[in-house]
Amino acid sequence: MGKNDFLTPKAIANRIKSKGLQKLRWYCQLCQKQCRDENGFKCHQTSEGHRRQMELFGMSAGRVVAGYSEEFESMFMEHLRRAHPFSRVLAKNVYNEYITDRHHVHMNATRWLTLTEFVKYLGKSGQCKVEETEKGWYITLIHKDPKMQLEEERRNKRTEAEREDEERHMAQLQEQIERAKRARLEKGEPLSEEEEADEEAHVLQRDENEAPIAISLAAPRPLALAAAAGGAGPSVSGPVGPGPSSTAPGLARAAARAPSAAVAAAGATASVFGDDDEDAAAVAAAAAAASKQRSKLDELMQSELRAKSNAAASDSGRRLDHWLHSGIVVKVMAKELKEHGYYKQKGVVERVIDRYLGEVAMLGDGTVVRVDQAHLETVIPAPGGAVLVVNGQHRGCRGTLLSINESKYQAQVRLGEGPGRGKEVWLEYEDVCKLDQEVAGGR
C-alpha cells in the first residue's frame, strides 16, 4: 500500500476534515475553494488561477458583489420560508442552519459585513419583522398576499412608465425650443429679453473695454482713508453713493461694495496729487465699468434664482415614499395582530414617528397600536366625505370626495386648500385617505 493511497490513515483523515465546515476567513468565494489553515490560504492567493479570477473581479467588482449579495439573500430567505415559515426565531440560529451547506454563498462575499447589518436590511426592506432583545436579533417572516404583490408591481411599473414619458416629453419640448431659437437666429429675427438673458447667463465673457482688476497691497494714506470713509473726494462734483446694488443680497452686495470703494479711493488719490480733470474722467469711467459689472452679475444671479425656483416647483410635485399623516383613518393589514382582533380593522393615526411608523387608535376599543406604514392601507370614504391628499402634487391638502372609478382605482376630489383650491382632480386610491370626523369638523 502506497504512502498516499485511498485507504491510508492520512487519506481517511483528510476526507473527514474536508466534509466538515472550515473557517470562513480561509474560504475563497471567487474560486469556491476552502483552505484548512492560513498557510494554505496564502499559497492559494499566489496561485495563477486565483490571480486570473481577481483580474476578472477587478473589471466589474460592484456587479460581482451585487450578484453574490442577491444570491445570498434569496437562499437565506428560501431556507427561512421552508424551515421557519411562521416562527419567531433567532437570526443566528437560522444563519447556522443555512451555512451547514458546504457550498453556500459566504457572507464575506456580499455587501453585508455582519449578520446584524443583514438583519437590519431585511427589516427595512419589509421582508421580516425584526426585534432586538438581550439574547440577540429575532426575525419573523412577513407573508405578503400575492394579489397585493401583483398590485404593487403593477403600480410601480405604471409610475415608472409615467416618469419616463414625462422625461421624454420634457426632452422633446427642450429640443423644440432650441430648434425654434436656431431657426429665428438663421432668419435674423431678434430674440426676446428672457431668451437673451438665458443665453447670457450660460456664457460669461469679458468685454475688451472693461478695466483690468488691480490689487494694491500698499497701505492707504490718511487722507485717502478719510475720503473713502466719506464716500467722495474733493475734486468729485457730487457724492458717490452706494448705488442701487447696495440692497442686492449676498454676492451682489459684496461685488457692489468693492467698486464703490475703488471709486472713492481713486477720487481721494486725485485730490491729493491735483490732477482733478483727468482723474475725474477716470473715476467716471471706473464707475461706469463697475455699474456694468454689477448689471451682468445681477442678471447671472437672477437666472440662478429662476432655475432654483423651477427646481423647487418640480420637486413639490414629486411622490415620496412615506405618506402617513396624523388624523387620517387607515386599515391595519398586519397579520401579526390577527390574534388580537385588529387585522383588517380601521383606526385613526394619532402620531407619526420617523415618517414611516404610526400610532393607530383602533376605532373598536380605542387601543393604540404601533404599526409600520407597510402594514397600513388608506380608507376611501363615501362620496361627500372629507379626505386628505397624502401623496403626490397636492400632498397635505384637504378636500371633498366627489366620486370614485373602481376600474381605474381612482377617486375624484375637489380640493379645499392650497394653490388648486376649488379644482377637481383625479387621484390614485393610495394618494387619498379619509379624514377623522373630529379632525374634519375642526378645520
C-alpha positions as CSV (number, residue, x, y, z in Angstrom):
1,M,0.0,0.0,0.0
2,G,1.4,3.4,-1.0
3,K,2.0,6.3,1.2
4,N,-1.0,8.4,0.0
5,D,-3.3,5.6,-1.1
6,F,-7.1,5.8,-0.7
7,L,-7.3,3.7,2.5
8,T,-4.3,5.1,4.3
9,P,-5.0,6.8,7.7
10,K,-3.8,10.1,6.3
11,A,-6.2,10.0,3.3
12,I,-9.1,9.0,5.5
13,A,-8.3,11.9,7.9
14,N,-8.2,14.3,5.0
15,R,-11.6,13.2,3.8
16,I,-13.1,13.5,7.2
17,K,-11.7,17.0,7.6
18,S,-13.0,18.1,4.1
19,K,-16.6,17.0,5.0
20,G,-17.0,19.5,7.9
21,L,-17.1,23.2,7.8
22,Q,-13.8,25.1,7.9
23,K,-13.0,28.7,9.0
24,L,-14.8,31.3,7.0
25,R,-11.7,33.6,6.6
26,W,-9.9,30.8,4.8
27,Y,-12.5,30.4,2.1
28,C,-12.2,31.9,-1.4
29,Q,-15.6,32.7,-2.8
30,L,-14.3,33.5,-6.3
31,C,-12.6,30.2,-6.7
32,Q,-15.0,28.3,-4.4
33,K,-12.1,26.7,-2.5
34,Q,-11.8,26.1,1.2
35,C,-8.4,26.2,2.7
36,R,-7.6,24.5,6.0
37,D,-5.1,26.9,7.5
38,E,-3.5,30.3,6.9
39,N,-0.5,28.9,5.1
40,G,-2.7,27.1,2.6
41,F,-4.8,30.2,2.0
42,K,-1.6,32.2,1.3
43,C,-0.5,29.6,-1.2
44,H,-3.8,29.8,-2.9
45,Q,-3.7,33.6,-3.1
46,T,-0.4,33.3,-5.0
47,S,-1.7,30.7,-7.5
48,E,-2.2,31.5,-11.1
49,G,-5.9,30.5,-11.2
50,H,-6.7,32.8,-8.2
51,R,-4.9,35.7,-9.9
52,R,-6.9,35.3,-13.1
53,Q,-10.2,35.3,-11.1
54,M,-9.0,38.5,-9.3
55,E,-8.4,40.2,-12.6
56,L,-11.9,39.4,-13.8
57,F,-13.3,40.6,-10.4
58,G,-11.4,43.9,-10.8
59,M,-13.1,44.6,-14.1
60,S,-16.6,44.7,-12.6
61,A,-16.3,44.5,-8.8
62,G,-19.6,46.1,-8.0
63,R,-21.5,43.7,-10.3
64,V,-19.9,40.6,-8.8
65,V,-20.6,41.7,-5.2
66,A,-24.2,42.6,-6.1
67,G,-24.6,39.2,-7.6
68,Y,-23.3,37.4,-4.6
69,S,-25.5,39.6,-2.3
70,E,-28.6,38.8,-4.3
71,E,-27.8,35.0,-4.3
72,F,-27.1,35.0,-0.5
73,E,-30.4,36.9,0.2
74,S,-32.5,34.6,-2.0
75,M,-31.0,31.4,-0.5
76,F,-31.3,32.7,3.1
77,M,-35.0,33.7,2.6
78,E,-35.8,30.4,0.9
79,H,-34.4,28.5,3.9
80,L,-36.3,30.7,6.2
81,R,-39.6,30.1,4.3
82,R,-39.0,26.3,4.4
83,A,-37.7,25.9,8.0
84,H,-39.5,28.7,9.9
85,P,-42.5,30.0,7.9
86,F,-44.5,31.2,11.0
87,S,-42.0,31.1,13.8
88,R,-40.1,33.9,15.7
89,V,-36.5,32.6,15.7
90,L,-33.1,33.9,16.5
91,A,-31.3,35.2,13.3
92,K,-28.1,33.5,14.3
93,N,-29.8,30.1,14.6
94,V,-31.2,30.5,11.1
95,Y,-27.8,31.5,9.8
96,N,-26.2,28.5,11.4
97,E,-28.7,26.2,9.7
98,Y,-28.1,28.0,6.4
99,I,-24.3,27.6,6.5
100,T,-24.5,23.8,7.1
101,D,-24.5,23.5,3.3
102,R,-20.8,23.4,2.5
103,H,-21.3,25.2,-0.8
104,H,-23.3,28.1,0.4
105,V,-22.5,31.7,-0.6
106,H,-20.4,33.1,2.2
107,M,-21.3,36.4,3.8
108,N,-17.8,37.9,3.3
109,A,-18.5,37.9,-0.4
110,T,-21.6,40.1,0.0
111,R,-22.1,43.8,0.8
112,W,-23.1,43.0,4.4
113,L,-20.1,42.8,6.7
114,T,-22.0,41.3,9.7
115,L,-25.2,39.4,10.3
116,T,-26.6,42.4,12.2
117,E,-26.4,44.5,9.1
118,F,-28.2,41.9,7.0
119,V,-31.0,41.5,9.6
120,K,-31.5,45.3,9.6
121,Y,-31.7,45.2,5.9
122,L,-34.4,42.5,6.0
123,G,-36.4,44.7,8.4
124,K,-36.0,47.9,6.3
125,S,-37.0,46.1,3.1
126,G,-40.1,44.7,4.7
127,Q,-39.3,41.0,4.3
128,C,-39.0,40.2,8.0
129,K,-40.2,41.6,11.3
130,V,-37.1,42.4,13.2
131,E,-36.8,42.6,17.0
132,E,-33.7,43.2,19.1
133,T,-33.5,41.6,22.5
134,E,-30.9,40.7,25.1
135,K,-30.5,37.3,23.6
136,G,-30.0,38.7,20.1
137,W,-31.9,39.6,17.0
138,Y,-35.2,37.8,16.4
139,I,-36.8,37.6,13.0
140,T,-40.2,36.7,11.8
141,L,-41.1,36.1,8.2
142,I,-43.7,38.5,6.8
143,H,-46.2,36.8,4.5
144,K,-47.4,39.0,1.7
145,D,-50.6,38.5,-0.2
146,P,-49.9,37.6,-3.9
147,K,-52.6,39.9,-5.0
148,M,-51.0,42.8,-3.1
149,Q,-47.6,42.0,-4.6
150,L,-49.1,42.0,-8.1
151,E,-50.9,45.2,-7.5
152,E,-47.7,46.8,-6.1
153,E,-45.7,45.7,-9.1
154,R,-48.3,47.0,-11.5
155,R,-48.4,50.3,-9.6
156,N,-44.6,50.6,-9.7
157,K,-44.5,49.8,-13.4
158,R,-47.2,52.4,-14.1
159,T,-45.3,55.0,-12.1
160,E,-42.0,54.3,-13.9
161,A,-43.7,54.5,-17.2
162,E,-45.3,57.9,-16.3
163,R,-41.9,59.2,-15.2
164,E,-40.2,58.0,-18.4
165,D,-43.0,59.6,-20.5
166,E,-42.6,62.9,-18.6
167,E,-38.8,62.9,-19.1
168,R,-39.2,62.1,-22.8
169,H,-41.8,64.9,-23.2
170,M,-39.6,67.5,-21.5
171,A,-36.7,66.5,-23.7
172,Q,-38.8,66.9,-26.8
173,L,-40.0,70.3,-25.6
174,Q,-36.5,71.4,-24.9
175,E,-35.4,70.2,-28.3
176,Q,-38.2,72.1,-30.0
177,I,-37.3,75.3,-28.1
178,E,-33.7,75.0,-29.2
179,R,-34.7,74.3,-32.8
180,A,-37.0,77.4,-32.8
181,K,-34.2,79.6,-31.5
182,R,-31.8,78.4,-34.2
183,A,-34.4,79.0,-36.9
184,R,-35.1,82.5,-35.6
185,L,-31.4,83.3,-35.5
186,E,-30.9,82.0,-39.0
187,K,-33.7,84.2,-40.3
188,G,-32.2,87.2,-38.5
189,E,-35.1,87.8,-36.1
190,P,-34.2,89.2,-32.7
191,L,-34.7,87.2,-29.5
192,S,-36.9,88.2,-26.6
193,E,-35.4,89.7,-23.5
194,E,-35.8,86.5,-21.5
195,E,-34.2,84.4,-24.2
196,E,-31.2,86.8,-24.4
197,A,-30.9,86.7,-20.6
198,D,-30.8,82.9,-20.6
199,E,-28.2,82.9,-23.3
200,E,-26.0,85.4,-21.4
201,A,-26.5,83.5,-18.2
202,H,-24.8,80.5,-19.7
203,V,-21.9,82.4,-21.4
204,L,-19.7,84.6,-19.2
205,Q,-17.4,86.8,-21.3
206,R,-15.3,89.8,-20.5
207,D,-15.5,92.8,-22.8
208,E,-12.4,94.5,-24.2
209,N,-13.4,97.9,-22.8
210,E,-13.6,96.6,-19.2
211,A,-10.7,97.7,-17.0
212,P,-8.4,95.0,-15.6
213,I,-8.7,94.0,-12.0
214,A,-5.9,95.6,-10.0
215,I,-4.9,94.7,-6.4
216,S,-2.9,97.2,-4.3
217,L,-1.0,95.9,-1.3
218,A,0.2,99.4,-0.2
219,A,-1.2,100.9,3.0
220,P,-3.6,103.8,2.2
221,R,-2.7,107.3,3.3
222,P,-4.8,109.0,6.0
223,L,-6.4,111.4,3.5
224,A,-7.3,108.6,1.2
225,L,-8.9,106.8,4.1
226,A,-10.9,109.8,5.1
227,A,-12.1,110.3,1.5
228,A,-13.1,106.6,1.3
229,A,-15.0,106.9,4.6
230,G,-16.8,110.0,3.4
231,G,-17.7,108.3,0.1
232,A,-16.3,111.2,-2.2
233,G,-13.1,113.2,-3.0
234,P,-12.9,117.0,-3.0
235,S,-12.4,117.0,-6.8
236,V,-15.6,115.0,-7.5
237,S,-18.6,117.2,-8.2
238,G,-21.1,115.0,-6.3
239,P,-21.0,112.4,-3.6
240,V,-20.6,108.9,-4.7
241,G,-23.4,106.9,-3.1
242,P,-23.6,103.1,-2.6
243,G,-25.7,102.7,-5.8
244,P,-28.7,100.5,-6.3
245,S,-26.8,97.3,-5.9
246,S,-26.2,98.0,-2.2
247,T,-29.6,96.5,-1.5
248,A,-28.8,93.3,-3.5
249,P,-28.4,90.2,-1.4
250,G,-25.3,88.1,-0.9
251,L,-22.7,88.2,-3.6
252,A,-24.2,91.3,-5.4
253,R,-23.8,93.4,-2.2
254,A,-20.2,92.3,-1.8
255,A,-19.5,93.0,-5.5
256,A,-21.1,96.4,-5.3
257,R,-19.1,97.4,-2.2
258,A,-15.8,96.8,-3.8
259,P,-16.3,99.0,-6.9
260,S,-17.7,101.9,-4.8
261,A,-14.7,101.7,-2.5
262,A,-12.4,101.7,-5.5
263,V,-14.1,104.8,-6.9
264,A,-13.8,106.6,-3.6
265,A,-10.1,105.7,-3.3
266,A,-9.5,106.9,-6.8
267,G,-11.2,110.3,-6.1
268,A,-9.1,110.7,-2.9
269,T,-5.9,110.0,-4.8
270,A,-6.8,112.5,-7.5
271,S,-7.4,115.2,-4.8
272,V,-4.0,114.6,-3.3
273,F,-1.9,114.9,-6.5
274,G,-4.0,117.7,-8.0
275,D,-4.9,116.1,-11.4
276,D,-8.6,116.9,-10.9
277,D,-9.9,117.0,-14.5
278,E,-8.1,113.9,-15.8
279,D,-8.7,111.8,-12.7
280,A,-12.4,112.8,-12.6
281,A,-12.9,111.4,-16.0
282,A,-11.0,108.2,-14.9
283,V,-13.3,108.0,-11.9
284,A,-16.4,108.3,-14.0
285,A,-15.1,105.6,-16.4
286,A,-14.4,103.3,-13.4
287,A,-17.9,103.9,-12.1
288,A,-19.5,103.1,-15.4
289,A,-17.4,99.9,-15.7
290,A,-18.4,98.9,-12.1
291,S,-22.1,99.5,-12.9
292,K,-21.7,97.4,-16.0
293,Q,-20.1,94.6,-14.0
294,R,-22.9,94.8,-11.4
295,S,-25.6,94.6,-14.0
296,K,-24.1,91.4,-15.5
297,L,-23.7,89.9,-12.0
298,D,-27.3,90.7,-11.2
299,E,-28.5,89.1,-14.4
300,L,-26.5,86.0,-13.6
301,M,-27.9,85.8,-10.1
302,Q,-31.5,86.3,-11.3
303,S,-31.1,83.4,-13.8
304,E,-29.8,81.2,-11.0
305,L,-32.7,82.1,-8.7
306,R,-35.1,81.3,-11.5
307,A,-33.5,77.9,-12.0
308,K,-33.7,77.2,-8.3
309,S,-37.4,78.2,-8.1
310,N,-38.2,76.0,-11.1
311,A,-36.4,73.0,-9.5
312,A,-38.3,73.6,-6.2
313,A,-41.6,73.7,-8.1
314,S,-40.8,70.4,-9.8
315,D,-39.8,68.8,-6.5
316,S,-43.0,69.8,-4.9
317,G,-45.0,67.5,-7.2
318,R,-42.7,64.5,-6.7
319,R,-44.1,61.4,-5.0
320,L,-42.5,60.5,-1.6
321,D,-42.0,57.0,-0.1
322,H,-43.8,58.0,3.1
323,W,-47.5,59.0,3.3
324,L,-48.6,58.8,6.9
325,H,-50.4,61.9,8.4
326,S,-52.0,62.4,11.8
327,G,-55.8,62.5,11.8
328,I,-56.4,60.1,8.9
329,V,-58.4,56.8,9.1
330,V,-56.4,53.7,8.0
331,K,-56.9,50.0,7.8
332,V,-54.5,47.7,9.6
333,M,-53.2,44.8,7.4
334,A,-50.7,43.3,9.8
335,K,-51.4,39.6,10.2
336,E,-49.4,39.5,13.4
337,L,-52.3,41.4,15.0
338,K,-54.9,38.9,13.9
339,E,-54.9,37.1,17.2
340,H,-55.6,40.4,18.9
341,G,-58.6,41.1,16.6
342,Y,-57.1,44.1,14.8
343,Y,-56.4,42.5,11.4
344,K,-58.3,44.4,8.7
345,Q,-59.8,46.8,11.3
346,K,-59.8,50.5,11.0
347,G,-58.2,53.1,13.2
348,V,-57.1,56.8,13.4
349,V,-53.5,57.8,13.2
350,E,-52.7,59.8,16.3
351,R,-49.0,60.3,15.9
352,V,-46.4,59.7,13.2
353,I,-42.9,58.5,14.3
354,D,-39.9,58.9,12.0
355,R,-42.2,59.3,8.9
356,Y,-42.8,55.6,8.5
357,L,-44.2,54.5,11.8
358,G,-47.7,55.4,13.1
359,E,-49.5,55.1,16.4
360,V,-53.0,54.0,15.5
361,A,-56.0,54.2,17.8
362,M,-58.4,51.4,16.9
363,L,-62.0,52.5,16.4
364,G,-63.4,49.5,18.2
365,D,-61.9,49.6,21.7
366,G,-59.6,52.7,21.4
367,T,-56.4,50.6,21.9
368,V,-53.3,52.3,20.5
369,V,-51.0,50.0,18.4
370,R,-47.8,51.0,16.7
371,V,-47.7,49.8,13.0
372,D,-45.4,50.4,10.1
373,Q,-46.9,52.1,7.1
374,A,-46.2,49.0,5.0
375,H,-48.9,47.2,7.0
376,L,-51.5,50.0,6.6
377,E,-53.9,50.9,3.8
378,T,-55.7,54.1,3.0
379,V,-59.5,54.2,3.5
380,I,-61.8,55.8,0.9
381,P,-65.0,57.3,2.4
382,A,-68.4,57.6,0.7
383,P,-68.9,60.4,-1.8
384,G,-69.2,63.7,0.0
385,G,-66.8,62.7,2.8
386,A,-63.8,64.7,3.9
387,V,-60.4,63.4,2.6
388,L,-56.7,64.4,2.8
389,V,-54.3,64.1,-0.1
390,V,-51.4,62.1,1.5
391,N,-49.0,61.9,-1.5
392,G,-48.3,63.5,-4.9
393,Q,-48.6,67.0,-6.2
394,H,-51.3,68.2,-3.8
395,R,-49.9,66.4,-0.7
396,G,-51.3,67.8,2.6
397,C,-54.4,69.5,1.0
398,R,-57.8,68.7,2.4
399,G,-60.8,68.2,0.1
400,T,-64.1,66.5,-0.5
401,L,-64.6,63.2,-2.3
402,L,-66.9,63.5,-5.3
403,S,-66.8,60.1,-7.0
404,I,-64.7,57.0,-7.5
405,N,-63.7,54.9,-10.5
406,E,-63.4,51.3,-9.4
407,S,-62.0,50.1,-12.7
408,K,-59.0,52.6,-12.6
409,Y,-58.7,52.6,-8.8
410,Q,-59.0,56.4,-8.8
411,A,-61.0,58.9,-6.8
412,Q,-62.3,62.4,-7.9
413,V,-61.6,65.1,-5.2
414,R,-62.5,68.7,-5.0
415,L,-59.6,70.5,-3.3
416,G,-60.4,72.8,-0.5
417,E,-56.9,74.1,0.3
418,G,-53.7,75.1,-1.4
419,P,-53.0,76.7,-4.8
420,G,-55.5,74.4,-6.5
421,R,-58.4,75.3,-4.2
422,G,-61.8,74.5,-5.8
423,K,-60.1,72.4,-8.5
424,E,-61.4,68.9,-9.2
425,V,-58.7,66.3,-9.7
426,W,-58.5,62.5,-10.2
427,L,-56.1,60.8,-7.7
428,E,-55.0,57.2,-7.1
429,Y,-56.5,55.3,-4.2
430,E,-53.2,55.2,-2.3
431,D,-52.9,59.1,-2.6
432,V,-56.2,59.8,-0.8
433,C,-57.3,58.9,2.7
434,K,-60.4,59.5,4.8
435,L,-60.1,62.2,7.5
436,D,-61.3,61.6,11.0
437,Q,-64.7,63.3,11.8
438,E,-63.2,65.3,14.7
439,V,-60.3,66.5,12.5
440,A,-62.5,67.2,9.6
441,G,-65.0,69.1,11.8
442,G,-62.3,71.3,13.4
443,R,-60.8,72.6,10.2
